[in-house]
Amino acid sequence: MFIPNEIYYEKDIVNYELGKELLEKYKEVPKFEIANHNNIEEMRKKSNKEFPRMKKDLIIGIRKTHKFVENHKISDYLVPYTSSGCTASCLYCYLVCNYNKCAYLRLFVNREEMLEKIIKTAEKSEKELTFEIGSNSDLILENTITNNLVWTIENFKDTKKGFLTFPTKFDMVDSILPLRHNGKIIVRVSVNPEEIIRNVEFGTSNLEGRINAINKLAEAGYKVGILIAPVIFLEDWKEKYLNLIKILESKLSKKVKKELFFEVIFMTYSYIHTKINEEAYPNAINLYNKELMTGRGKGKYWYKSDIRKEGEKFFRENLNKYFNSNEIIYIV
C-alpha cells in the first residue's frame, strides 16, 4: 500500500466524502494545507534531483477543469477524471511537462461531478460514445488508494449509453474482477519488453504480471486491448519487440486472443526529461538518441520519419503474423 511522505491538501476537500475518507486513512501522515493543487510554491522551488522524493508525496484537491477534448483514436473524448500524475517513475512520462507541477500524484475528490457530466454527455448523444478517463493517470494504481475505479464501474454500469476506457501499466486488477460491469468498460494494458520495463518504467508491474492481469480481465468479461507503448528504438529493438510479441502469443489466453486489439505508440521525449533524468536518475539509461530523433518544437523530440516507417512496417508484419485475426487500431 502506498504511504505518502507528506500530504498537501485543499481545505474544501472535507466537503466531499472521499476527501474525508482520505484524511482519515492517512491521519498519521504529515499534512499541509494549500490554496491550489495546481500551484504549490514549495514544490516549484525543489531541484531536479528531488524528483524521486516528490513522487512519494500526495496532493488532494478538487478538480476545477472539466473540459472534454475530442479524440479520434480509441475514444471519442479525453476526459479529466479523478487523478493526475502517478507514483511510478517512467523515464519518458509525457505528464512530466514541468517536473514541479506534474511529477506527483494528485487526487480529486469531486468524483460525483465528473462522472455525472460523462453520463449526461453520453445520454444526450445520438451515437454511442467512448470516454477515455485514464489519459492523465493510471486508474488501476489510483484505485489501490481511493477505490475510485470500483466506485466508477459500480456507478456507470447501468447507464443507458456510453463506454469508459483507460490504460494501465499495473496488475492490481483483482478488486474489479467480481464487479458487474455490463461490458461498458474497456481496459487497455500497456506492455514493453521486460528489460525496458525494468530499466525505464520504474515502479510499474512486470511483464508477467501485466499478462496475467489481461487474462484475468478477459475472463471477467472485460473488453481488453494491448498498448505496445511506448516503443523505444534501442540498438536491438527488433529482437526485443519480436520476443515480446512471441511471449504475448504464447501466454495470452484463448479468450483474450479472440477479441484483443492493439495500439502501437512510438516514444516521444523532451529536453525536460533529459535534464530531470540526468539529476534524478544519474545511473539510468539515456533515452535521447540524436541519430534517430528530431525536434518537433518546444524542446520535444520524436523519432525521424524513416525509423518510424521502419517501425510501423515491423509491427504490422509481426502482429499480423502472430495475431492475424486481431485489429491494429493505429500505429503512431
Buried (B, 14 or more C-beta within 10 A) or exposed (E): EEEBEBBBBBEEBEEBEBBEBBBEEBEEBEBEEBEEBBEBEEBEEBEBEBBBBBBBBBBBBBBEEBEBEEBEEBBBBBBBBBBBBBBBBBBBBBBBEEBBBBBBBBBBBBBEEBBEBBBEBBEEEEEEBBBBBBBBBBBBBBBBBBBBBBBBBBBBBEBEBBBBBBBBBBBBBEBBBEBEBEEBBBBBBBBBBBBBBEBBBBBBBEBEBBBBBBBBBBEBBBBBBBBBBBBBBBEEBBEBBBBBBEBBBEBBBEBBBEBBBBBBBBBBBBEBBBEBBEBBBEEBEEBEBEEBBEEEEEEBBBBBEEBBEBBBEBBBEBBEEBBEEBEBBEBE
